[in-house]
Amino acid sequence: MGIEPFLVSSSLECLIAQRLIRLICPKCKIAIKNKEDALQQIKNDLGSLPQKIELYEGKGCRSAGSPATAAAPQYTKFYPSALQSER
């Protein structure tokens, strides 16, 4: 943007990070029948799995809309500037 870094750091008061969480519609969720690939990917990411695990997907319905996901709540994290405490 052509802004000098020292100008940004002296003006910054906080950062806000936002993520939208996709939820499966409870009205049209169905259990995944062939879940071996998904379970393997989860196991690779987490390292282990609980003894009993059930995976679901949305088949789509009028209340969910086309992507079969319910309204997406947001996760917001507020990061105050470290320089703010020095002022």
C-alpha positions as CSV (number, residue, x, y, z in Angstrom):
1,M,0.0,0.0,0.0
2,G,3.0,2.3,0.1
3,I,2.8,3.0,3.9
4,E,5.9,3.0,6.0
5,P,6.0,0.3,8.6
6,F,6.7,2.6,11.5
7,L,3.5,4.5,10.7
8,V,1.4,1.4,10.9
9,S,2.9,0.2,14.2
10,S,2.4,3.6,15.8
11,S,-1.3,3.8,14.7
12,L,-2.4,0.3,15.4
13,E,-4.6,-0.1,18.4
14,C,-5.9,-3.6,18.0
15,L,-6.5,-6.5,15.5
16,I,-9.7,-8.5,15.1
17,A,-9.7,-11.9,13.6
18,Q,-13.0,-13.4,12.4
19,R,-13.9,-16.9,11.2
20,L,-17.3,-18.2,10.2
21,I,-18.2,-21.7,11.4
22,R,-20.2,-23.8,9.0
23,L,-22.7,-26.1,10.8
24,I,-24.6,-29.0,9.2
25,C,-28.4,-28.4,9.1
26,P,-30.0,-30.5,11.8
27,K,-33.1,-31.1,9.7
28,C,-31.3,-32.8,6.8
29,K,-28.1,-34.3,8.3
30,I,-27.4,-37.9,7.5
31,A,-24.7,-40.3,8.7
32,I,-21.8,-40.8,6.3
33,K,-21.7,-44.5,5.3
34,N,-18.3,-44.8,3.7
35,K,-16.2,-42.8,6.2
36,E,-12.9,-44.6,6.1
37,D,-11.1,-41.9,4.1
38,A,-12.5,-39.1,6.3
39,L,-11.5,-41.0,9.5
40,Q,-8.0,-41.6,8.2
41,Q,-7.6,-37.8,7.4
42,I,-8.9,-36.9,10.9
43,K,-6.6,-39.4,12.5
44,N,-3.6,-38.0,10.6
45,D,-4.6,-34.5,11.7
46,L,-5.3,-35.3,15.4
47,G,-3.1,-38.3,16.0
48,S,-5.8,-40.4,17.6
49,L,-9.6,-40.9,17.5
50,P,-12.2,-41.8,20.2
51,Q,-13.5,-45.4,20.2
52,K,-16.9,-44.5,18.7
53,I,-17.2,-41.7,16.2
54,E,-20.1,-40.8,13.9
55,L,-19.6,-38.5,10.9
56,Y,-22.5,-36.5,9.3
57,E,-23.1,-34.5,6.1
58,G,-26.0,-32.4,4.9
59,K,-28.1,-33.8,2.1
60,G,-29.9,-30.4,1.5
61,C,-33.3,-29.2,2.3
62,R,-35.4,-26.1,1.8
63,S,-34.7,-24.8,5.3
64,A,-30.9,-25.2,4.9
65,G,-30.8,-23.9,1.4
66,S,-28.6,-25.3,-1.3
67,P,-25.3,-26.0,0.5
68,A,-27.0,-27.8,3.4
69,T,-25.4,-25.7,6.1
70,A,-27.3,-23.8,8.8
71,A,-26.7,-20.2,9.6
72,A,-23.0,-19.7,10.3
73,P,-22.0,-18.4,13.7
74,Q,-18.8,-16.4,13.9
75,Y,-15.8,-16.8,16.1
76,T,-14.1,-13.5,16.8
77,K,-10.8,-13.0,18.6
78,F,-9.7,-9.6,19.8
79,Y,-5.9,-8.9,20.0
80,P,-5.1,-5.6,21.8
81,S,-1.9,-4.0,20.6
82,A,1.2,-4.5,22.8
83,L,2.1,-0.9,22.2
84,Q,-1.3,0.2,23.6
85,S,-0.2,-0.7,27.1
86,E,2.9,1.5,26.9
87,R,0.9,4.7,26.2
